[in-house]
Amino acid sequence: MIHWLKNNDALGTTNRGVPCESGLCTLCRSDCRGKCETWLSSLVGRKLLYPRDYPMTTAGSANVTALGVGYQSLRIQGYAYGARGLDTGLSQDPDDCIFPNVNLATEFGREIKTKCRLPMMTGALGSTFIAAHYWDSFAAGAAICGFPIVVGENVVGVDRHSTLEEGGITSAPELDRRINTFMRYYDGYGAIIVQMNVEDTRNGVAEYLAEKYGDQIILELKWGQGAKDIGGEIQVKSLDYAQFLKTRGYVVDPDPTDPTVQEAFRNHAVTTFARHSRLGATDLDSPAQVQEEFMRSVAYLRKLGFKRISLKTGAYGMEALALSIRLAAEAKLDLLTIDGAGGGTGMSPWNMMDHWGVPSLPLHAKAWEYCRLLEEQGLAVPDLSFAGGFAREDHLFKALALGAPYAKLVCMGRAPMIPGYLGSNIQGVFHPENREQLHGHWEELPASVKSIGTYPEEIFSGWEAVKARVGADEMKHVPFGAVAMYGYADKLACGLQQFMAGARKFALSEIARDDLMAANRETAAETGIAYMTDAQSAKAVEIMKGRF
């Protein structure tokens, strides 16, 4: 197992806990006082692209050797001439070919195109309490930045204030809150995507959404995720709430209706209950049956009125990967999100996260290969979003290039949640009367924040940009976590623009697989990306022979 460095002296960042490939700690805390790269970029934005303490320092890279097969073993090409994908009105003059002119806009969808300001989306933020507590920041931030956010599974089922009559949901205040928070700041870019699992299907969530929201939302079917290969989980501390969840049809472990368990709870031997969702498709035994049932489900959803439908699949093996791609194409879905092992979650069995499934890079490499097979058969390939351990701008470029031209978005789970926590903690300091509602953890600003500023307009690099977008009056209602999200997204966007300008690609549609090179032979063999000294070697030989 590769161990990642805990601190980056050049950037002045450090991890509170043990870091993973994304740069996040393996255990990310909502009360963290800093300061990993994602945490700090939420405040200072694009400033974090550069080494600290200029002009008193010089800096040099420590990353010149790659071990193992993973996104860390891909490197990004740069070119010495040319420029492709410039917007209309721009020329190849050096005054036009500057990184701020790189266009990061993307879109996805079959018949209806969903526009995004930058090529990222959130992972599914579902029934975990941390998703609910910080939703206002997450949703407002995504809408203001202009990228899609996903309401995860089970939100309706775990809501004690929702009503379920004759097998169908008739009111869902928590789901309504989540959708309406996003729509308050939605301006035509991004989307609100609502995910469904077995229990959501049983509870009539699709019917509720179709009747109340129609085309405002994208409906997402879920086959799995990269963090676990069983149903979604949360942990609750209340016996009464655990019993409520059992009445809602969930698997609750240990059984809160068992008298022995109840006695153990009273004696504090049992202190929590785990709520689990069910496995899907247990009644199907072959790919043909999966195809038949999937096409029937999509047809039903379209009959309800859903014009945009997506699918999320997990780190399963090659058969399930091929099924997801083929069926997404046949059903003319708008997006397929492929989540590799190594991703994150609110609650999954730890050893399952570490040891199940196909890691992101080989999974995504095979996804591209299978998409090519579809294309060779004359079938339209579904738009893809790659997920599984992404947090930085280099991750965005690598994933989009590896999946080019099919990958339109990069799905990030844990990373975009950090600005929400951080902003809420800071807002709770300035507005202590709202701290409990904000789920803020701090009574005063820690030194890591005070070193940046002492009042919101100074602390958040994105403050004025957000105010300019929403207006001074609305700014009073924007969660600080959304402002922090803007700072983080701005850093990602600027960094991606710089990588793309170096590759002489001024539009996302121009990014290609040969903009990558493999840093070791093993990664080259697995991905089909040329080893770095093999890449462009044929052209180099021709030049040496004087053939330009």
Residue pairs with C-beta under 8 A, 6 or more apart in sequence:
2 21
2 67
2 68
2 70
2 72
4 19
4 20
4 21
4 23
5 19
5 62
6 14
6 15
6 18
6 19
7 13
7 14
7 15
8 14
8 37
10 51
10 52
10 59
11 37
11 40
11 48
11 51
11 52
12 35
12 40
12 52
12 53
13 35
13 36
13 37
13 39
13 40
13 48
14 34
14 35
14 36
15 23
15 24
15 25
15 36
16 25
16 29
16 32
16 33
16 34
16 36
17 25
17 26
17 27
17 29
18 25
18 26
18 27
19 25
19 26
19 36
20 26
20 342
20 389
21 70
21 71
21 72
21 342
21 389
22 344
22 389
22 390
22 391
22 392
22 395
22 414
22 415
23 36
23 37
23 38
23 391
23 392
24 36
24 38
24 344
24 391
24 414
24 415
24 418
25 32
25 36
28 344
28 414
28 417
28 418
29 421
30 130
30 133
30 134
30 421
30 424
30 425
30 439
30 441
31 421
31 425
31 441
31 442
32 39
32 418
32 421
32 422
33 442
33 446
33 448
33 449
34 40
34 446
34 448
34 449
35 448
36 418
37 48
37 391
37 392
38 391
38 415
38 418
38 419
38 488
39 418
39 422
40 48
40 448
41 48
41 487
41 488
41 491
41 492
42 418
42 419
42 422
42 423
42 484
42 485
42 487
42 488
43 422
43 449
43 452
43 459
43 460
43 461
43 484
43 487
44 452
44 461
44 487
44 491
45 461
45 462
45 486
45 487
45 488
45 490
45 491
45 494
46 461
46 490
46 491
46 494
46 495
47 461
47 491
48 491
49 393
49 491
49 494
49 495
49 498
51 57
51 59
65 519
66 72
66 73
66 75
66 519
66 520
66 523
67 73
67 520
68 520
68 522
68 523
69 359
69 361
69 362
69 522
69 523
69 526
70 359
70 360
70 361
70 523
71 360
71 361
71 389
71 390
71 395
71 398
71 399
73 361
73 518
73 519
73 520
73 522
73 523
74 361
74 398
74 402
74 516
74 517
74 518
74 519
74 523
74 527
74 529
75 516
75 517
75 518
75 519
75 532
76 394
76 397
76 398
76 401
76 499
76 502
76 503
76 515
76 516
76 517
77 503
77 514
77 515
77 516
77 517
77 535
78 502
78 503
79 502
79 503
79 504
81 504
82 504
83 92
83 97
83 504
83 506
84 504
84 505
84 506
84 507
84 510
85 103
85 505
85 506
85 507
85 509
85 510
86 92
86 96
86 97
86 101
86 506
86 507
87 101
87 103
87 506
87 507
90 96
90 97
90 101
90 506
97 501
97 504
97 506
98 501
99 494
99 497
99 498
99 500
99 501
100 497
101 506
102 496
102 497
102 500
102 501
102 505
102 506
102 507
103 506
103 507
103 508
104 117
104 118
104 119
104 493
104 496
104 497
104 508
105 115
105 116
105 117
105 118
105 508
106 115
106 116
106 118
106 119
106 408
106 409
106 508
107 113
107 114
107 115
107 116
107 408
108 114
108 116
108 334
108 335
108 383
108 385
108 408
108 409
109 308
109 334
109 335
109 383
110 332
110 333
110 334
110 380
110 382
110 383
111 307
111 332
112 215
112 307
112 308
112 334
114 148
114 190
114 191
114 218
114 308
114 334
115 146
115 188
115 189
115 190
116 146
116 147
116 148
116 189
116 190
116 191
116 409
117 145
117 146
117 147
117 189
117 190
118 145
118 146
118 147
118 489
118 492
118 493
118 496
119 147
119 396
119 400
119 408
119 409
119 410
119 496
119 508
120 147
120 396
120 409
120 410
120 411
120 412
120 416
120 489
120 492
121 147
121 148
121 149
121 150
121 193
121 337
121 385
121 409
121 410
121 411
121 412
122 138
122 142
122 147
122 148
122 149
122 150
122 411
122 412
122 413
122 416
123 150
123 152
123 225
123 339
123 343
123 344
123 387
123 411
123 412
123 413
123 414
124 150
124 151
124 152
124 153
124 195
124 220
124 222
124 225
124 312
124 413
125 131
125 135
125 138
125 149
125 150
125 151
125 152
125 417
126 151
126 152
126 153
126 154
126 155
126 195
126 232
126 346
127 152
127 153
127 154
127 155
127 157
127 158
127 232
127 234
128 152
128 234
128 346
128 347
129 234
130 346
130 417
131 138
131 152
131 346
131 417
132 155
132 174
133 424
133 439
134 417
134 420
134 421
134 424
134 439
134 481
135 177
135 178
135 181
136 181
136 479
136 481
136 482
137 419
137 420
137 423
137 424
137 479
137 480
137 481
137 482
137 484
137 485
138 149
138 416
138 417
138 420
138 481
138 485
139 149
139 178
139 181
139 182
139 185
139 192
140 181
140 182
140 184
140 185
140 478
140 479
140 481
140 482
140 485
141 416
141 419
141 420
141 479
141 481
141 482
141 483
141 484
141 485
141 486
141 489
142 148
142 149
142 182
142 190
142 416
142 485
143 149
143 182
143 183
143 184
143 185
143 186
143 187
143 190
144 185
144 466
144 469
144 470
144 478
144 482
144 485
144 486
145 190
145 485
145 486
145 489
146 187
146 189
146 190
147 189
147 190
147 409
147 489
148 190
148 191
148 192
148 193
148 218
148 409
149 182
149 190
149 191
149 192
149 193
150 193
150 194
150 195
150 220
150 312
151 175
151 178
151 179
151 192
151 193
151 194
151 195
152 195
152 232
153 195
153 196
153 197
153 199
153 200
153 222
153 232
153 277
154 197
154 199
154 200
154 232
154 234
154 250
154 277
155 172
155 174
155 175
155 178
156 162
156 169
156 172
156 174
156 175
156 200
156 203
156 205
156 208
157 199
157 200
157 203
157 245
157 248
157 249
157 250
158 234
158 245
158 248
158 275
159 172
159 173
159 174
159 175
160 241
160 244
161 171
161 173
161 174
162 169
162 171
162 172
162 173
162 174
162 175
163 169
163 170
163 171
164 170
164 203
164 248
167 202
167 203
167 204
168 203
168 204
168 207
168 208
169 203
169 204
169 205
169 207
169 208
170 208
172 205
172 208
175 194
175 205
175 208
175 209
176 212
178 192
179 192
179 194
179 213
179 216
179 217
182 190
182 192
183 192
183 216
185 470
185 478
185 482
186 192
191 217
191 218
191 308
192 216
192 217
192 218
193 217
193 218
193 219
193 220
193 310
194 205
194 209
194 217
194 218
194 219
194 220
195 220
195 221
195 222
195 312
196 205
196 206
196 219
196 220
196 221
196 222
197 222
197 231
197 232
197 277
197 278
197 280
198 231
198 277
198 278
198 279
198 280
199 248
199 249
199 250
199 277
199 278
200 206
202 249
203 248
203 249
206 219
206 301
206 304
206 306
207 304
209 217
209 219
210 304
210 305
210 306
214 305
215 305
215 307
215 308
217 308
218 308
218 309
218 310
218 334
218 335
219 301
219 306
219 308
219 309
219 310
220 309
220 310
220 311
220 312
220 337
221 294
221 297
221 298
221 309
221 310
221 311
221 312
222 280
222 311
222 312
223 280
223 281
223 311
223 312
223 313
223 314
223 316
223 320
223 324
224 312
224 313
224 314
224 315
224 316
224 320
224 339
225 312
225 314
225 315
225 339
225 343
225 345
226 314
226 315
226 339
226 340
226 341
226 342
226 343
226 357
226 360
226 387
226 388
226 389
227 339
227 341
227 343
227 344
227 345
227 348
227 352
227 353
228 314
228 345
228 348
228 349
228 352
228 353
228 356
229 314
229 315
229 316
229 352
229 356
229 357
230 276
230 277
230 279
230 352
231 251
231 276
231 277
231 278
231 279
232 276
232 277
233 274
233 275
233 276
233 277
233 347
233 348
234 274
234 275
234 346
234 347
235 272
235 273
235 274
235 275
235 347
236 242
236 245
236 272
236 273
236 275
237 271
237 272
237 273
239 256
239 262
239 265
239 273
242 252
242 256
242 273
242 275
243 252
243 256
243 257
245 252
245 273
245 275
246 252
246 255
246 256
246 257
250 275
250 276
250 277
251 275
251 276
251 277
251 278
252 273
252 274
252 275
252 276
253 273
253 274
253 276
254 261
254 264
254 270
254 273
255 261
256 262
256 265
256 273
261 270
264 270
265 271
274 347
281 290
281 293
284 290
284 293
287 319
287 323
290 323
290 327
291 323
291 326
291 327
291 330
294 327
294 331
295 327
295 330
295 331
298 309
298 331
298 333
301 309
302 309
308 334
309 331
309 333
309 334
310 333
310 334
310 335
310 336
310 337
311 324
311 327
311 328
311 333
311 335
311 336
311 337
312 336
312 337
312 339
313 320
313 321
313 324
313 336
313 337
313 338
313 339
314 339
314 357
315 339
315 340
315 341
315 342
315 343
315 356
315 357
315 358
315 359
315 360
315 363
315 388
316 357
316 358
317 358
318 366
321 338
321 358
321 363
321 366
321 367
321 370
322 370
324 336
324 338
325 336
325 367
325 370
325 371
325 374
325 381
325 382
326 370
326 374
328 336
328 382
329 374
329 379
329 380
329 381
329 382
330 379
332 380
333 382
334 382
334 383
335 382
335 383
335 384
335 385
335 408
335 409
336 382
336 383
336 384
336 385
337 384
337 385
337 386
337 387
337 411
338 363
338 364
338 367
338 384
338 385
338 386
338 387
339 360
339 387
339 388
339 411
340 357
340 358
340 359
340 360
340 361
340 363
340 364
340 386
340 387
340 388
340 389
341 353
341 356
341 357
341 358
341 359
341 360
341 363
341 388
342 359
342 360
342 388
342 389
343 360
343 387
343 388
343 389
343 413
344 353
344 389
344 413
344 414
345 353
345 413
359 388
360 386
360 387
360 388
360 389
361 402
361 523
361 526
361 527
362 526
362 527
363 388
364 386
364 388
364 399
364 402
364 403
364 407
365 402
365 526
365 527
365 528
367 384
367 386
367 403
367 406
368 402
368 403
368 406
368 513
369 528
371 381
371 384
371 403
371 406
374 381
375 381
381 406
382 406
383 406
383 408
383 409
384 403
384 406
384 407
384 408
384 409
385 407
385 408
385 409
385 410
385 411
386 399
386 400
386 402
386 403
386 407
386 409
386 410
386 411
387 410
387 411
387 412
387 413
389 395
390 396
390 399
390 410
390 411
390 412
390 415
391 412
391 414
391 415
392 492
392 495
393 491
393 492
393 493
393 494
393 495
393 496
393 498
393 499
394 495
394 499
395 410
396 410
396 492
396 496
397 496
397 499
397 500
397 503
397 511
397 515
398 516
399 407
399 410
400 407
400 408
400 410
400 508
400 511
401 511
401 512
401 513
401 515
401 516
402 513
402 516
402 527
402 529
404 511
404 512
404 513
404 515
405 509
405 512
408 508
415 488
416 485
416 488
416 489
418 488
419 481
419 482
419 484
419 485
419 487
419 488
420 479
420 481
420 482
420 484
420 485
421 481
422 481
422 484
423 460
423 479
423 480
423 481
423 482
423 483
423 484
423 485
424 438
424 439
424 440
424 479
424 480
424 481
425 440
425 441
425 442
426 440
426 442
426 445
426 449
426 456
426 459
426 480
426 484
427 434
427 438
427 440
427 479
427 480
427 481
428 434
428 435
428 438
428 439
428 440
428 441
428 442
429 435
429 440
429 442
429 443
429 444
429 445
430 455
430 456
430 480
431 438
432 443
434 440
438 479
445 454
449 459
452 458
452 459
453 459
453 460
456 463
456 480
456 483
457 463
457 464
460 480
460 483
460 484
460 486
460 487
461 487
461 490
462 483
462 484
462 486
462 487
462 490
463 483
465 486
465 490
466 475
466 478
466 482
466 483
466 486
467 475
470 478
500 506
500 508
500 511
503 511
503 515
505 511
505 512
505 515
513 528
513 529
514 530
514 535
516 529
517 529
517 530
517 531
517 532
517 535
518 524
518 527
518 529
518 530
518 531
518 532
519 532
520 531
521 531
523 529
524 530
524 531
524 534
529 535
542 548
